[in-house]
Amino acid sequence: MDVKFLGNPVTLEGHHINVGDLAPDFLVVNHDLRTISAENFRGKRIYVSVPSIDTEVCDREVRRFNEEATACKDVKVYVISMDLPFAQKRWCGAAGIENVEVYSDYKDRNFGENYGTYVSEIGLLARAIFVINEDNHVVYAEYCEEISHEPHYEEALKALKDC
C-alpha cells in the first residue's frame, strides 16, 4: 500500500488491517492521562485515525463524524491521534465536540502499531478509518492514500449502516 504525506511516500509501521479481520485490541490514553484498553469499546464503532485534531483537515473530519456517524443508532466514534491529551481536551471543548471520544496514542503508539497507522517519518498517525461491527470484526478499512486529504465519508458511513 502506497501512502503519501504532502506528496512524499511514507512508511506505515505495524499490522495492516483488512476487512474481515478481528479488530485488534490496543491501549490509548484519555484526557485524564489514564490508559484505556479497546476492550472497553464494544458494539458498532468507528475508529478514526488522524495525524492531529488541531489541523484544518482533521478538524473537518472529526466534526463531520461528530454529526453524521453518531446520528446512527448505537454507534460510538473514537478518534485517535498522537496529540497530547491536554491539547485534545482543549480542542474538543473549543470545537463543541460531544458525540465523539478522543484518545491519544502518544505514550505507547499501540494503536498505530496494531492498526498499521504509525508513520515513522513524521511520528504521527496516518489518516485511516476502521468500521467495526458488534461481533468485533472489521467491516470497512480505509488508509487514505494522501494523509493530507479527507477520507471517503460516504463509503465509511454506508459500511456502518450496513453492519
Contacts in CASP RR format, 6 or more apart in sequence:
PFRMAT RR
TARGET T0000
AUTHOR 0000-0000-0000
METHOD contacts of the structure
MODEL  1
MDVKFLGNPVTLEGHHINVGDLAPDFLVVNHDLRTISAENFRGKRIYVSV
PSIDTEVCDREVRRFNEEATACKDVKVYVISMDLPFAQKRWCGAAGIENV
EVYSDYKDRNFGENYGTYVSEIGLLARAIFVINEDNHVVYAEYCEEISHE
PHYEEALKALKDC
1 12 0 8 1.000
1 16 0 8 1.000
1 143 0 8 1.000
2 9 0 8 1.000
2 145 0 8 1.000
3 9 0 8 1.000
3 10 0 8 1.000
3 12 0 8 1.000
3 119 0 8 1.000
3 126 0 8 1.000
3 143 0 8 1.000
3 144 0 8 1.000
3 145 0 8 1.000
3 146 0 8 1.000
3 147 0 8 1.000
4 10 0 8 1.000
4 145 0 8 1.000
4 146 0 8 1.000
4 147 0 8 1.000
5 119 0 8 1.000
5 121 0 8 1.000
5 122 0 8 1.000
5 146 0 8 1.000
5 147 0 8 1.000
5 148 0 8 1.000
6 147 0 8 1.000
6 148 0 8 1.000
7 146 0 8 1.000
8 121 0 8 1.000
10 119 0 8 1.000
10 120 0 8 1.000
10 121 0 8 1.000
10 122 0 8 1.000
10 126 0 8 1.000
10 147 0 8 1.000
11 119 0 8 1.000
11 120 0 8 1.000
11 121 0 8 1.000
12 116 0 8 1.000
12 117 0 8 1.000
12 118 0 8 1.000
12 119 0 8 1.000
12 126 0 8 1.000
12 143 0 8 1.000
13 112 0 8 1.000
13 113 0 8 1.000
13 116 0 8 1.000
13 118 0 8 1.000
13 119 0 8 1.000
13 120 0 8 1.000
14 112 0 8 1.000
14 113 0 8 1.000
14 114 0 8 1.000
14 115 0 8 1.000
14 116 0 8 1.000
14 118 0 8 1.000
15 24 0 8 1.000
15 113 0 8 1.000
15 114 0 8 1.000
15 115 0 8 1.000
15 116 0 8 1.000
16 116 0 8 1.000
16 143 0 8 1.000
17 23 0 8 1.000
17 24 0 8 1.000
17 115 0 8 1.000
17 116 0 8 1.000
17 130 0 8 1.000
17 138 0 8 1.000
17 141 0 8 1.000
18 138 0 8 1.000
18 141 0 8 1.000
19 138 0 8 1.000
19 139 0 8 1.000
19 140 0 8 1.000
19 141 0 8 1.000
20 137 0 8 1.000
20 138 0 8 1.000
20 139 0 8 1.000
21 137 0 8 1.000
21 138 0 8 1.000
21 141 0 8 1.000
22 136 0 8 1.000
22 137 0 8 1.000
22 138 0 8 1.000
23 38 0 8 1.000
23 47 0 8 1.000
23 130 0 8 1.000
23 132 0 8 1.000
23 136 0 8 1.000
23 137 0 8 1.000
23 138 0 8 1.000
24 38 0 8 1.000
24 114 0 8 1.000
24 115 0 8 1.000
25 37 0 8 1.000
25 38 0 8 1.000
25 39 0 8 1.000
25 114 0 8 1.000
26 37 0 8 1.000
26 38 0 8 1.000
26 105 0 8 1.000
26 110 0 8 1.000
26 111 0 8 1.000
26 112 0 8 1.000
26 113 0 8 1.000
26 114 0 8 1.000
26 115 0 8 1.000
27 35 0 8 1.000
27 36 0 8 1.000
27 37 0 8 1.000
27 38 0 8 1.000
27 107 0 8 1.000
27 108 0 8 1.000
27 110 0 8 1.000
27 111 0 8 1.000
28 35 0 8 1.000
28 36 0 8 1.000
28 38 0 8 1.000
28 80 0 8 1.000
28 103 0 8 1.000
28 104 0 8 1.000
28 105 0 8 1.000
28 110 0 8 1.000
28 111 0 8 1.000
29 35 0 8 1.000
29 36 0 8 1.000
29 85 0 8 1.000
29 103 0 8 1.000
29 104 0 8 1.000
29 105 0 8 1.000
29 106 0 8 1.000
29 107 0 8 1.000
30 36 0 8 1.000
30 85 0 8 1.000
30 103 0 8 1.000
30 104 0 8 1.000
31 85 0 8 1.000
31 86 0 8 1.000
31 88 0 8 1.000
31 89 0 8 1.000
31 102 0 8 1.000
32 85 0 8 1.000
33 85 0 8 1.000
35 107 0 8 1.000
35 108 0 8 1.000
36 103 0 8 1.000
41 76 0 8 1.000
41 78 0 8 1.000
42 134 0 8 1.000
42 136 0 8 1.000
43 74 0 8 1.000
43 76 0 8 1.000
43 132 0 8 1.000
43 133 0 8 1.000
43 134 0 8 1.000
43 136 0 8 1.000
44 72 0 8 1.000
44 74 0 8 1.000
44 75 0 8 1.000
44 76 0 8 1.000
44 131 0 8 1.000
44 132 0 8 1.000
44 133 0 8 1.000
44 134 0 8 1.000
44 160 0 8 1.000
44 163 0 8 1.000
45 75 0 8 1.000
45 76 0 8 1.000
45 77 0 8 1.000
45 78 0 8 1.000
45 131 0 8 1.000
45 132 0 8 1.000
46 65 0 8 1.000
46 69 0 8 1.000
46 75 0 8 1.000
46 76 0 8 1.000
46 77 0 8 1.000
46 78 0 8 1.000
46 129 0 8 1.000
46 130 0 8 1.000
46 131 0 8 1.000
46 132 0 8 1.000
46 156 0 8 1.000
46 160 0 8 1.000
47 78 0 8 1.000
47 80 0 8 1.000
47 111 0 8 1.000
47 115 0 8 1.000
47 128 0 8 1.000
47 129 0 8 1.000
47 130 0 8 1.000
47 132 0 8 1.000
48 61 0 8 1.000
48 62 0 8 1.000
48 65 0 8 1.000
48 77 0 8 1.000
48 78 0 8 1.000
48 79 0 8 1.000
48 80 0 8 1.000
48 100 0 8 1.000
48 128 0 8 1.000
48 129 0 8 1.000
49 80 0 8 1.000
49 81 0 8 1.000
49 111 0 8 1.000
49 112 0 8 1.000
49 115 0 8 1.000
49 117 0 8 1.000
49 125 0 8 1.000
49 126 0 8 1.000
49 127 0 8 1.000
49 128 0 8 1.000
49 129 0 8 1.000
49 130 0 8 1.000
50 58 0 8 1.000
50 61 0 8 1.000
50 62 0 8 1.000
50 79 0 8 1.000
50 80 0 8 1.000
50 81 0 8 1.000
50 125 0 8 1.000
50 127 0 8 1.000
51 58 0 8 1.000
51 81 0 8 1.000
51 82 0 8 1.000
51 119 0 8 1.000
51 122 0 8 1.000
51 124 0 8 1.000
51 125 0 8 1.000
51 126 0 8 1.000
51 127 0 8 1.000
51 147 0 8 1.000
52 58 0 8 1.000
52 81 0 8 1.000
52 82 0 8 1.000
52 83 0 8 1.000
52 124 0 8 1.000
53 59 0 8 1.000
53 62 0 8 1.000
53 79 0 8 1.000
53 81 0 8 1.000
53 83 0 8 1.000
53 87 0 8 1.000
53 88 0 8 1.000
53 91 0 8 1.000
53 92 0 8 1.000
53 102 0 8 1.000
54 83 0 8 1.000
54 87 0 8 1.000
54 91 0 8 1.000
57 127 0 8 1.000
57 148 0 8 1.000
57 149 0 8 1.000
57 150 0 8 1.000
58 81 0 8 1.000
58 127 0 8 1.000
59 95 0 8 1.000
60 150 0 8 1.000
61 127 0 8 1.000
61 150 0 8 1.000
61 151 0 8 1.000
62 79 0 8 1.000
62 95 0 8 1.000
62 97 0 8 1.000
62 100 0 8 1.000
62 102 0 8 1.000
63 95 0 8 1.000
63 97 0 8 1.000
64 153 0 8 1.000
65 77 0 8 1.000
65 79 0 8 1.000
65 100 0 8 1.000
65 153 0 8 1.000
66 77 0 8 1.000
66 97 0 8 1.000
66 98 0 8 1.000
66 99 0 8 1.000
66 100 0 8 1.000
67 99 0 8 1.000
68 153 0 8 1.000
68 157 0 8 1.000
69 75 0 8 1.000
69 77 0 8 1.000
69 156 0 8 1.000
69 157 0 8 1.000
69 160 0 8 1.000
70 76 0 8 1.000
70 77 0 8 1.000
70 99 0 8 1.000
70 100 0 8 1.000
72 157 0 8 1.000
72 160 0 8 1.000
72 161 0 8 1.000
75 160 0 8 1.000
76 101 0 8 1.000
77 99 0 8 1.000
77 100 0 8 1.000
77 101 0 8 1.000
78 100 0 8 1.000
78 101 0 8 1.000
78 102 0 8 1.000
78 103 0 8 1.000
79 100 0 8 1.000
79 101 0 8 1.000
79 102 0 8 1.000
79 103 0 8 1.000
80 102 0 8 1.000
80 103 0 8 1.000
80 104 0 8 1.000
80 105 0 8 1.000
80 111 0 8 1.000
80 112 0 8 1.000
80 125 0 8 1.000
81 88 0 8 1.000
81 102 0 8 1.000
81 104 0 8 1.000
81 105 0 8 1.000
81 124 0 8 1.000
81 125 0 8 1.000
82 104 0 8 1.000
82 105 0 8 1.000
82 106 0 8 1.000
82 109 0 8 1.000
82 123 0 8 1.000
82 124 0 8 1.000
82 125 0 8 1.000
83 91 0 8 1.000
83 104 0 8 1.000
83 106 0 8 1.000
84 104 0 8 1.000
84 106 0 8 1.000
85 104 0 8 1.000
85 106 0 8 1.000
88 102 0 8 1.000
88 103 0 8 1.000
88 104 0 8 1.000
89 102 0 8 1.000
91 97 0 8 1.000
91 102 0 8 1.000
92 100 0 8 1.000
92 102 0 8 1.000
103 111 0 8 1.000
105 111 0 8 1.000
105 112 0 8 1.000
105 118 0 8 1.000
105 125 0 8 1.000
109 118 0 8 1.000
111 117 0 8 1.000
111 125 0 8 1.000
112 118 0 8 1.000
112 125 0 8 1.000
115 128 0 8 1.000
115 130 0 8 1.000
116 126 0 8 1.000
116 128 0 8 1.000
117 125 0 8 1.000
117 126 0 8 1.000
117 128 0 8 1.000
117 143 0 8 1.000
118 125 0 8 1.000
118 126 0 8 1.000
119 125 0 8 1.000
119 126 0 8 1.000
119 147 0 8 1.000
126 143 0 8 1.000
126 144 0 8 1.000
126 147 0 8 1.000
127 143 0 8 1.000
127 144 0 8 1.000
127 147 0 8 1.000
127 148 0 8 1.000
127 149 0 8 1.000
127 150 0 8 1.000
127 151 0 8 1.000
128 141 0 8 1.000
128 142 0 8 1.000
128 143 0 8 1.000
128 144 0 8 1.000
128 151 0 8 1.000
129 140 0 8 1.000
129 141 0 8 1.000
129 142 0 8 1.000
129 151 0 8 1.000
129 152 0 8 1.000
129 156 0 8 1.000
130 138 0 8 1.000
130 140 0 8 1.000
130 141 0 8 1.000
130 142 0 8 1.000
131 138 0 8 1.000
131 139 0 8 1.000
131 140 0 8 1.000
131 141 0 8 1.000
131 156 0 8 1.000
131 159 0 8 1.000
131 160 0 8 1.000
131 163 0 8 1.000
132 138 0 8 1.000
132 139 0 8 1.000
133 139 0 8 1.000
133 163 0 8 1.000
134 163 0 8 1.000
139 159 0 8 1.000
139 160 0 8 1.000
139 162 0 8 1.000
139 163 0 8 1.000
140 155 0 8 1.000
140 156 0 8 1.000
140 159 0 8 1.000
140 160 0 8 1.000
142 151 0 8 1.000
142 152 0 8 1.000
142 155 0 8 1.000
142 156 0 8 1.000
144 150 0 8 1.000
144 151 0 8 1.000
END
